Amino acid sequence: QSKSSVLFVLFSAPSSETSLLVNTTLLFDSDAPGNNLRNCSCTTPVRDCDEALANSLCRCHTVLRSALPTAGLREPGPLTVWVKELWVLEELLNRSTVGHLQLSFCGVKPMESQYLALLGLQTLKIHSAAPEAPYPNQEITISPAAGVAVELEALSFDFSSSFNVTFLDITVLNGLSALKAYSVVGPAAHTLSQQFPHLALPLSLALPPSATSDHPTEPSEQAAEPPHNHNLLFTFVY
């Protein structure tokens, strides 16, 4: 088995921003019967968790819970998800490919520890509307610190041929502690299913190249998936 290098990368930075950026996709579970999803395209800033304002200012439509993609989302632009219930994370966001993600906790019952797998995550913002949360707004960049990057390059680790898989502990939505993260250099993507047979990974990572070659995807989807001979950088955010 190949050895993995562990590197501690970064801590969170507090953020005073509590509204959406423009040109953002916003998703949240509606209060209508059936626990369906509202999918909104917003070009105007909207306060976190203000569903009435989102429905008024954004272009929104309802997506049936039964119609959610089982393989996860592929969102090239900024994505904001307002979370009240756990199913939104489990059924919508887990195993998704998203570069810039903002998660806002709008519920009442605190989230219990559980991990989500996210592909290609670059930046993460967390907002918690939980009463008296000591860390209501935080953000983190998913990338190695400069000194660590130099050390890895000295070990012939090629960042240009690496792909990031982030495991996020959803208890960060409670806003009770500062965000922390560390990364582990993993093996080539096509060996994951052999070395980690019980790890819940996106299908595109778990299958060998021959298993996916008969199912062509759109060019945008191909770009979002890591080539199977690339090394992986596992980042754990908690």
N, C-alpha and C positions, 0 to 999 in steps of 0.2 A: 504494500500500500504506500502511496506517496505521502510524504510529510507535508503538513500544512504550517504556514507561518502565521502567527497571531500578531495583530497590531492594534493598539488602542488609538482610535482616530480623533474623536472630538466629543465635546460636550455641547449642550444647547446654548442658544443665545435667546434672551427674552425679546419679545416683539410686542410693540404697541398696536400693530395692525390688527383690526378686528372686523374688517369687511373684505368682500371679494375684490380681486383684481378685475379689470375689464377684460372682455373676451374670454370668459371662463365658463367651462361646463360645470353646472351645479346639479348634484343628485341628492335627493332626500326622500325618505319614506313618508308618504302622505297619511293623513288621518282618516282618509276615506276607508270604507269597509274593504277588507281583502289585503291590507298591508301592501298596496301597490307603490310604485316608485314614480316620483316626479323628476323628469329630465328637463333641465333648463339651460338655455344659452343666454348668458348675461353680459351685456356691454356696459352696464351701470353698476357701481359698487352697491352691495347689499349687506346689511348688518348680518352677522352670524345668527343663525337659527330663526330669522324673521321670515317665516314661510309666506305670510300674507304679502309682505313687500316683494319677495321673490316672484310670487305669482303675478304681481302687479307690474313689476319693472322688467322682468325677463320673459323670453319666449319659452313657454313651458308646455310639455305634454306628458300624459300619463303612460307609463310602461307597466304592463301586467307583471306581477311577480313571477308567474309561470313562464314568462317569455325572456327572463334574464339569461344572458349567455353563460353556459356552464363552464366554458373555458376561460372566463375572466374577460375584463375589458382591455381594449387597446386604445389608450388616450394619448395622442401626441402632444396636446397642449395642456395648459393648467387645468387641473381637476380639483373641485371642492366637493366633499361629501359631508353632509350633515347627518349625524348618527343619533338616533334615539333608541333603536333596538339592535340587538346583536346580529340579527339575520342580514342586515344591510352589509355588514362586514363579511360575514361568512359566505353569503350567496352572491354578492355583487363584487366585492373588492378583492377577495382572496385570489391569489394566482394571477392578478391583473398586471398588465404592462403599462406603467404610467411614469412619466419623467418628473412632474412637479405636482405634488399632492398636498392639499390642505384638508385636514380632518377636524371637524368641529363636533364636539359632544353636546347634544342638545337634550339629553335625557335626564332622568331623575335617579334611577337606580345605578350605582357605580358599576363599572365594567370589571369583570374578573379576568385574571390572567389567561391569555390565549394569544397564540401567534398567528399573524398573517404573513403570507409569502408574496412579495412584490418584486416585479422584474424591472430592471433599468431605472430605479428610482434615483433622482439626482438631488432634489430638495424636498423637505418635509416641514410643514407647518402644523402645529397642534393648537386648537382652541378648546377650552373647557368652560362650559357655562355652569358647571357644578358650583353650588353655593360655597363661598369662602375657599375656593381652590387657591392655594398659594402660588401656583404657576399657571395662570389662566391662558397665557399666550407664549408659545415657544416655537423656535424654528431651528433646523439643523440641516447642514449640507452633507450629503453622503459622498464623501471623498476622503482619501487618506491625507493626513497632515503632511506638510512639505518635507519634514525631516524623515518621516517614515517612507515617503515615496522615494526619496533618494536612496535609502537603504534597500528597498525592494528592487530598484533599478540596478543597484550594484549586484544583486543576486540574479540578474537577468530576467526579472519579471517584467513583462511587456504590458503596460497599461493600455496600449492601443489595441491589444487583442484580448482584453479582459472584459467581463460583463458582470454587472452587480446584481446580486440577489439579496434583497433585504427582508429580514424577519423582524416584524414589528410586534412588540408586546402591547396589546390594546389597553392595558391599564394606564398607559401614558395619557389616555383621554380623561382620566380623573383629575389630572392637574395637581397631583400630590407631591411630585418630586421633579427635579430637573432632568431633562432628557440626557441620556448617555448612550454611547454607541461604541462598538468595537468591530473589527473586521478580521476575517480569516481567509487566507488565500486557499482556494480549493483546487481540485483537479480539473481536468478537461471535462466539458459538459457531458460528453457521451459516456463517461465512466461513472456518472453519479448513481445510476440505478444499481450498479454492481457494488459500489462502495457504501452507499447509504440506501439500502433497499426499503427502509421504513420511513424515509423522509418524504413528507407530502410536498412534492414539487409540481410546478406546471408541467403539463403533458409534453410540451415542446422540449423541455430539458430532460425529462425522464426517459424518453424514447431514444433509441439509437438512430443514426442518420437514415438507415435503410427503411425504418418504420415510418418516417415522415415524408420520404421522397415521392410517394405515390399520391400525396395529398397536396397539390400546389396551392399556394396562398397568394393573396394580393401582394404587390411589391411593398406596400406600406407594412404589411404584416411580416414579410420576410425581413425587413430592416429591423423590426422590433425584436426578432428572435436571435439569440446568440448562435453563431456558428458552433458546431459540435466539437470542433478542435480547439476552441478558445478556453482559456482558464477562467475560472469564476472567482469573484470576490464576494464572499458571504459577509453581510453586515447585519449585526444584531442591534436593534434599537430598543431601549427599555427605560 
